[in-house]
Amino acid sequence: MPIRFALNRTCAPHLPLADFISLAVASGVKAVEIRNDIEGREFADGTPAREVKARLDGAGLAVASVNALQRFNEWTPERAKEAAAIISYAADLGAPGVVLCPVHNEDHGWSDADTERNLRDGLAKLAPILRDHGVIGYVEPLGMRGSTMKNQHMAVNAVGDVGGWDTYQLCFDTFQFFRCGDTILHQDRIGLAHMSGISRKDLQPGELTEPDRGLVFIDDRVDNIGMLRNLVAGGYSGFISMEPFNPAVQHDPDLLSRLRASLEYVTALLPKAA
């Protein structure tokens, strides 16, 4: 199977949906990730999922995910309502899954025991909502300071403890993996992959933040190519989604040409399909 690239809405959050769809088609990707957290855009602006789906279907694009339910491991009645709305939207959109992000503020005040308990509680409470809608939860470790779920191993243990592998898969983000110094890749549990490149040399991995994330080129510090080679060579066939947050990338007047060049660069260095 050929590499299946997707485009996260973070590539161009300022563009209206029609223009973002045109960008995705012109870049050659097969799918997009819809965000639920961009003010004035689909989901947040009330655009019905079926309308978004019809426009994507018409352009020949699949949906890789809805990204994301934040703070899923801080379960409250409000979080339950938020989860139900996002998961229902994903189901109507035809998205296979919803990305799940943990609490990641440095002042959360949780002990290690709190962190482990809250993670399992959130996964257990989310599971029946996901099952009812036939939607996967893509559990995404985040590597920044203050994250309550930094690495894949922590996520894998928690999902196993709640008996959730019928409902959950991992979202593997090359930047997050690099930022926290993760070393264990649970390849058989990954259902979605994110990639973005880091070119700046003046910060240590743990000091990097989302706006540092750009496209992937030869100056990348993250070793996207090495990580993705291992992933694809090991049989991964899911979407690999480009997810930059750098405003200079998002507003680049030559974004399309740069995006195509980055995808071509990655494609040329990944294992060829059998």
N, C-alpha and C positions, 0 to 999 in steps of 0.2 A: 504494500500500500504506500503511495507517495506521502511525503510529509504534508500534514494538514495544518496550515497556518490560520490563525484568527487575528482579529484586530480588536483590542480593547477600546472602549469608548474614551479612555483617557488619552488616546492618540490625538483626538481633536474634540474636546468637550464643548468648545465654543460653536461648533458647526451645527446647524439644523440637521435633523435626522436625514433628510433627503441628500444633503451634501456629504454627510458621513457615510451613507450607503454608497454614494458615487466614489468616494475615496477608497472604501474597502474593495469595491469591484475593480477599480483601476489598479489597485495595488496587487491584485491577484490572489488575495486570501479567499478561503472557503467559508469563513464564518466570522461573526462578531460577538463580542461580549457586551451586553447591555448593562449600563450602570443604573442603579436606583437612587444614587446620591448626587446627581448633577442637577442643580437648580435650573428650572426652565427647559429641561429636556425630558424625553420620554420616561415614563413612570412618574417622575416628580411633577411633570406638568399635566398629568392626568390622561395622557394619550392611551387609549385602550390597547391592551396587549394584542388583541386580534388585528387591530389596524397596523401595529408595528410588524406583526408577523406577515400580514399580507404584502407589505412593502418589501420586506426582506425576501419572502418567497418569490416575488416578482423579479427581484434582482439576482436570484439564484444563490442566496446566502443562507447558511444555517445559523443557528444560535448556539454558541459554545457554552454560555452561562448567563445568569443574572448575577451581577457583582455589586454589592455584597450585603449580607446581613451582618452588621457590626455588633460587637459585644454579645455574641451568642452565649457566652459562658457567664453572663450576668443576667440570670433569668428573672423576669418580673412580669406582672400582668401586661404591662406596656410592651415588653419585648415579645410576648406571645402574640399580641395583636399585630405587631410589626412583622413578625415572622410569617404569620398567616397571610398577610397582604402580599409580601414579596414572593412567597412560595406559590400562592395562587396565580400571581402575575406570570411567574416563570412557567407554570403549567399551561396557561392559556397561550403563552408565547411559543410553546413547543421547545423550551430550553430543557436540556437533560438535567441541569442542576443549578444550585445556588451556592455561591462562594460564601463561606462562613469564616469571619474574622474574630479573633479574641479581643478582650479588653487589652489595651496597650498604652495606658497612661502610667507615668512613673509614680504617681501618688495613690495608686489603688489601695494600698494598705493591706493587701492580703498576705497571710502567712503561706508557707509552702503547702500546708494541709488545706487551707482555704482554696488555694489555686487548683489543687488536684480535685477537690470535692466539687467546686463550681464548674469545672470543665466537664466532669461526668454528669452533673445535674443538667447542664445546658444541652448536652448531647442526648440525654435520656428524654428530656421534655420536647426537644425538636423532632425526634424520630417519628412519632406518630403523625405529626403534621406533614412531614415529608412523605411518609408512606401513603397517607390518604390521597396525596396529589400525584404520586408516582414520580417524584422529583428526588434527585440525589443531593446530598449535602457534601460539597467539596470543602473539606476542612483545611484551612490554610494557616500553617504556622507563620508568625510574623517575628522577624529577628531584631526589632529595635529594643532599646532599653525600655524597661517597663512592660514588655510584652508578657502576658500570662500563659502563652503557649509558643515558645520560641522554635522548637525543633520538631522534626517529623516523629521521632521516637516517642515523645510525650503524647502526641496526637494518636499514634497507633495504639499505645497502651490504653488510653482512655476509651477509644472506640471499641477495642476488644473487651474491655471491662463492662461495657453496657450492651454487649452483643449486637453491635450496630453495623456490621460489615455488609448487611443486605441493603443498607440505607446510605452509608457514608463511603467516600473515597477521599484521598488526599488531593489538595491543590499544591503542586510543586512550583514554587517561585524561585527562580535562580538567584535573584537579588537577595531575597530573605534568607535563603540557604547560605549565601556568601556572607551576609551581614552578621549573622549570629555565629559563624564558624561551624555550622553543622557538618557532619562527616558521614552520617548514615543515611543512605538513600533507600527508602522502602518502595522500590520500584513497582512491586506487584500490587501496591495499594494506590497508585497514582491514577487519577482519572482526568486531570486537567493540568496543563503546564503554562506558566507565565515566564516570559523572558523580557529582560531590559538590560541595557549596557551601562557601565560606569566608566567614564574616561578620566575623570579628575583624579589626580595622584596625591593631593595634599591632605587627605583625611584617611584615618584608619577605618576598616570596615564598620566597626560599631558606631562611628561618628557620622556615617552617611545617612541621608534622609531621602524621602520620596522625590523631592524636586531634583535630586542628582541623577535620577534614572532617565536615560536616553535610549537611543537606538543602539543596535549591536554592530560594531565595526571592529577593525583589527586592533584598535587601542583599548578594547574592553578589558577591565580588571577582573571581572566576575568569573571568567572562564565559562561563559555561556556555551561556547562550542564544545568544550570538554564535557560539561554536564549533559548537554543535549545529545551528544554522541553516545554516551553511556545509556541514556534513556531510550533512544531510538534503537540502538544496537541490541538492547535487551528486550525488544518487542513492543515498546510503547507505540500505540497507534492513535492516541487521542489528539486533541487540538493543542497546538503550541501557540499561545497568544502573546502578541507584542503589547507590552503594557508600560509605556513611558509616562512619566509625570513631569518631566522638565518643561517649563513654560516655553523655553526657546525652541524646543522640538514641536510642541503643540501649535505654536504660532509661526512656524517656519514657512515663508512663502513658497519654498521648494519642498514642502513636506512630502508630497507624493513621490517625487523623484528620489528623495533621501530614504523614504520608507521602502520603496522598491529595491533600492540598492542594498539596504540592510537585509531584507529578506533573501535577496539573491546571494549575498555574502554567506548567510547562515546555510542556505540550501546547498551551496557548493561544497561546504565543509562537513556536512552531515552524511552518515552512511546512506548509500543509494538503496532504493527499494529493490526487493528481490524480484 
